[in-house]
């Protein structure tokens, strides 16, 4: 309640506060942020908050333009420069910032724009992949699934496309396609990326999943962690990690790496929790997610996989 009252008071007096600081510092709010906040999440989230709170018509129009570009997944290597130039130009003109007197502002602000709307575009791409169902008639889907098997079980060929062998890497039944219903092709892409880009970590986690007492279904848990990673992305919690880890436009690779960290860390968290059976999965995952959210409450947090091989 107190926070709500304070936010209302701040919103009401915000123009007066900005006017006062502008005249005492000779800089607008965006300049003060870009010069005063550390690079990464602290600066980018502050810029985002400032832009979203603006009542200026030109800034509001700019935000609509950037939102539409990212929602249409229109920010790529060809269009990015033009989009950034328009965003920077609009702010320089609207805020009456002299680019010659403030040569560092454009670069700093442009980087924030790249991260903010790159993140928004990443959310759209991940959601599109989630809504794409696994299709056995699509050769790309079938090859991707076979690639997952070959990465995790390179010395054991599949007897058939539909076989109980899939349960060896943690699928529920003889045909993995049914397990991707909730997360679509995104769940499969996450698993393949983990197995390919962090092969030693993935095989280590797979070995843990076969523990006689604390074992779990590797693939099913992986798909559940895709759901968790997407939830953190959608509600903005993952912004801290993405803003701190990405030096350029965030792409699907950033989401895959975030997922890999979660999977690797969850494996250790699960083993340390010493569950009596898989019925404890929901409660342990909830505790794990809460720990991740707490870590991401720190604006300097950035996750990196620290692979260490231990015995189980």
N, C-alpha and C positions, 0 to 999 in steps of 0.2 A: 504494500500500500504506500509506504514511504517512497519507494523508488518510483512508483507511478506518479505521485504528487510532484516529486522532484523533476521528473521528465516533462510534465505539463508546464511547470514553472520555467524550466530551461527552454522549452519550445517557445513559450510566450516572450521570454526576454532574450532569446538567441540573437535576433537582429541588433538589439542594443549592445549586447556583448561583442558581437562581431564588429560593429561600428567603432566601439571603443578600442578594441585591439588593433583594428586596421589603422586608426589614427595614431596610436601610440607606437606601433611597430613599423608602420609604413608598408605592411604586407597583408595580403588577404589570407583567409583561413587556409586555403589550399597551399599557399606558399609556406606558411608557418608549419604545416604538417610535413611537406616535402623536405624542408630544411631541418626540422627539429626531431622527426621520428626516425628510428632506425629502419633500414631497408628490409623489406619482407612484410610479414603480417602486421606489425605495429603501424607502419606507414600506409600500407594498402588498405587495411580495414578502416583507418581514420579517414583516408581520402574517400572511400566508398560511403562512409557515414555522412561525410560533409556533402557529397554530391546528392545523395538521396534526401538530405534534409533541406536542400536549397529550394528557395521559393522563386528563384529567378526563371523567367520564361525561357530564356535561351538555354539555360542548363537543363531545364525539364525537357525541352525539345531534343537536346543532345542525348539525354538518357533514353528517351523513347527510340531514337535512332540506333543507339548502341544495343539496347535490349532486343530490338527487332533483328539486328544483324546477328547477334549471338543465338537467338531463338531459331533463326533460319540456318544456323551453322554456316554463316557467310563470312566468318573470319578465318582466312587461310593465308598462306605465304604470298599469294598474289594480291589479296585485298587488304591485308593488315596495315601496310604502310599508309595507304590512302585513308583508312579509317582512323588511325592514330593521328595523322596530320589534321584531319577535320576536328577531332576531339581536342587536340592541343590548341589549334587555331581558335576554336570557339571559346575556350577558357581564357586564352591570352587576351582576346578582344573583350569578352564580357567582364573580366576582372581587371582590365586595364593594366596588364603586366607587360613591361617592356622586355622583350626577349634579349635585347642587347645588354641591358643592365642586369638581367637575371638569366644568364645562359644555361644554368644547370637545372632550372625549373622544368623546362620542356621534357628533358630526358627522364627526370625523376617522375613527373606526372604521367608521361607516356607509358612508362613501365607499369605503373599502378593500373592504368586503364587496360593494358594488355593482360594483366593478371586477373582483374575483376571480371572482365567480360569473357576472358578465356575460361575462367571457372564456370561461369554461367553456361557457356557453350558446351563445356565438358559434361555438365549435368544433363543437358539435352541429349548428347551423344550416348551417354550411359543409359538413359531412359529408353532411347530407341533400341539399343541392343537388348535391354531387358524385355522389351515388348516383342522382340523377334524370336518366335518359337523355334526350338530345334526341329529341323525338317530332315527326315531320312531320305527324302528325294533330292535334297540339295547336296551335290558332291563336295562342296566346300565344308559343310557341316560334318559330313561323314569323315572326310580326311582330317579335320581338326580333332575329332574324337579319337580316331586311330592314332594320331600324333601324340595325344595325351597318353595312351596306353604304351606306345613305343618309348616315350620319354621316361615313364615310371617303371616299366617292366621290359627293358630292352632285350633281355635274354629269355623271355617267355612269349613266344608267338601266340596269337589268339587262335583258338580252335575254330571259331565262327564269329559272325557279326553279333549274333545273339547267343550269349553263353554265360554260365555262372562265373566265369573268370573275372568278369567286371566287378564282382563283389570283393575280389582281392585288393582292389584299390578304393573300396569304400562306397560302391554304388549299391542300391537296395536290391535290385533284381538282376535279371538276365539282360535287360536292355536299358542302358543308361538314359535314353531319350526321355523317359518318364520323369526322371529326377530333375530335369531342367525346366519343368513347367513354370515354377515360380520366378526364376531369374533369367529364363531364356538363354540366348546364346552368350549373354554377358557372363553367366556362371561358368560356361565352358572356356571362354577366352581367358578368364581369370586363372583357372586351373592350369591351362596350357602355358600361360605366361610364367606362372610360378615354377612349373616343372622345367621350362626351357631356360629362363633367365637366371633363376636361382636353383639350378639343378641339384647341387649338393644339399642345400637347405631343404628342398622339396623331398628328396629321397630320405633325408634324415627324419623329416616329419612323418613320412609314410611309414618308416620303420617304427617310430613311436606309436603310430596308430595301431600297430599289431601287438602292442604290449599285452601280455596275458591277463593282466589285471586292470590296467588303465587304458586299454585300447579303445578306439572309436572308429567310426566310418569316415575315412579320409575324404572322399569325394563329397559326401553329404554334408560334412562339417564345412568343407570348402565352399559349397554353395550357400550354406547358411551365413558364412562370413562375407560372401558377396552381398547378401541382403543387408548385413550390418554396415559394410563399407558404403553401400549406396544410401543407406539411411543417414549416415554421418555426412555424406556429400550433400544430400538434399536439404538437410536442415541447417547447413552452413558450418557445422562443427569442424569439418575437414578443411575449412578455409585456412586455418592457421598453418597446418602442415603444407598444403599446396602452395600458399603464398610464400612460405619460407623455403621450400625446396625447389620451386620452378624459377629458372632464370629467364625463360622465354615463355611464349604462349602455352598454357597448360593443355596437354593433349590426353588421349586415352591412356597413353603410357604412364602418365602421372597417377591415374586411378589404379592401374594394374600394380604399380609399385607400392602404393598405399595398401592395397589388398594383400600383397605379399608380406608386408610387414605385419599386418594383422594376423595372418595365418600362422606365420612363424612364431609370433609372440603368444598367440592363443594356445599353440601346442605346449609351450612351456608352462603357461598358466594352468592348463588342464592337468598336466602331469603333477604340478606342485599342489593342486587342489585335492589330489588323491580321491577321485570320485569312486563311490561304491559301485555305480553302474551308469549306463547312458541316460537313465531317468533324471540325472542331475544336470544334464546338458543345459537346459534352459536357464537354470539359476546360475550356473557357472558362467555361461555366456553373458548374462545380464551383469554380473559382477565385473567381467572383463570389459564389457562396453563402458561401464561406469568409470573404470580406471582409465580407459582411453579418453573419455570425455574430460576427466579431471586433468589429464596431461595436456590436452588441447586447450584447456582454459588458460594455460600459460602462453602468451603471444609469441614467445621465442621458440616454442617446441617445433622440432622437425624430426621425423622418424626415419631411421636407417636400420637395415637388417645387420645385426652383428652376429655372424654365423660362428657358432662354437660347437664342435662335435663332442657329445658326451655319450656315456653308456647308459643303456636302459635295462 
